[in-house]
Amino acid sequence: MKPRIPNALAAVLVLLAGCTSAPKQPETMSDPQANFDAYRTFAWYPEGNASRPKTIVDGYIRTAIENEMQRKGYAPAPEGTQADLFVEYDAASAEKLKNKPFRIGIGIGSYGSSGGGSVGVGSSGVKEVKEGSLVIHVVDPARNTEVWRGTVTRELKEGAVEQGVVNDAVVDAFTDFPARRAAP
């Protein structure tokens, strides 16, 4: 005979399952007056301080954004032409305090004719983590207006930022970016 989970215990398990934290969802804003069907090409926003060297992470971010813009149906503007959209980004990292909540885990199981249970407890506390944020701006140069903005924040692991982490963050940020429709 299999042990049954009492209703009160089942309710506690459901409540505790809801206490786990998920990564922050990307935040996006879109200009309701923007006609994304009219936009076809993109380029990087002209830089005022071209003497600032690009970092390795800048290269990761630029490559990931270019890939996502193309995946959404936009083409890089040919050299010497005016792009329909300009793209730029802001990236930052900061040390944050993260709350480590008090946790209780309850387990019930059986093996053959034997049953058993266990209870685990995790203490609460605070730890310092590094958090990175990326804000992507898409501007209509003809109107000189931001038409879309995507923001994504992630907890960063110790060590160097990897291309895969940047790619995943940019894909998440572009989730709600309007894709171009195929021409009829």
C-alpha positions, -999 to +999 in steps of 0.1 A: +000+000+000+014+034-010+014+062+016-010+090+010-001+127+015-025+143+039-044+174+025-028+198+050+007+185+040-002+188+003-012+224+008+021+232+026+040+217-003+021+237-029+027+269-008+064+262-005+067+254-042+054+289-049+083+305-029+110+296-053+124+326-072+126+327-110+149+350-130+135+385-136+114+386-168+126+410-195+108+444-196+099+460-229+083+492-241+071+500-276+060+533-292+024+528-302+029+553-331+058+533-346+051+515-378+074+485-377+061+472-410+078+503-426+112+495-411+135+473-431+172+481-421+192+488-390+226+502-381+244+511-349+236+545-335+264+569-346+288+571-317+299+605-303+330+591-286+345+568-312+379+568-294+365+546-265+378+511-272+353+482-275+356+455-249+353+418-256+318+418-239+308+447-262+316+425-291+295+397-276+266+421-271+268+436-306+270+402-323+240+389-303+219+420-311+227+419-348+218+382-349+184+389-332+176+419-355+183+397-385+163+368-370+134+392-366+136+401-403+156+433-403+187+437-426+219+456-419+218+489-438+242+489-467+273+511-462+266+547-471+228+545-468+205+558-441+192+530-418+155+528-410+164+521-373+194+528-351+203+504-323+223+511-292+226+496-257+237+503-222+252+475-201+261+476-164+269+453-135+266+459-098+270+440-066+236+433-050+224+417-018+203+387-023+180+373+003+183+336+009+149+327+024+142+302+051+132+268+035+116+237+047+116+206+025+093+176+032+098+142+015+076+111+017+083+079-002+082+041-002+102+012-013+086-022-015+065-026+017+085+000+036+076+037+038+095+067+051+096+104+053+121+132+059+122+169+067+150+193+057+155+228+069+176+255+052+186+286+071+179+321+059+205+347+052+219+373+028+246+368+002+263+392-022+258+385-059+269+403-091+239+413-113+242+425-149+217+445-168+213+453-205+191+479-219+186+479-257+173+510-275+159+510-310+155+545-325+137+558-356+162+584-369+136+601-391+115+609-360+145+610-336+124+589-313+130+557-294+104+532-308+113+501-287+133+494-255+141+460-240+157+455-206+170+423-192+187+416-158+206+385-148+226+373-119+262+368-132+284+339-122+319+344-109+346+349-136+343+362-172+310+368-190+305+341-216+291+346-252+263+321-244+251+340-214+250+372-235+232+355-263+205+341-240+200+375-224+196+392-257+172+366-270+151+371-239+152+409-243+140+406-279+111+383-271+085+410-277+104+429-304+081+431-335+092+408-362+089+419-398+062+403-419+072+386-451+065+408-481+034+396-500 
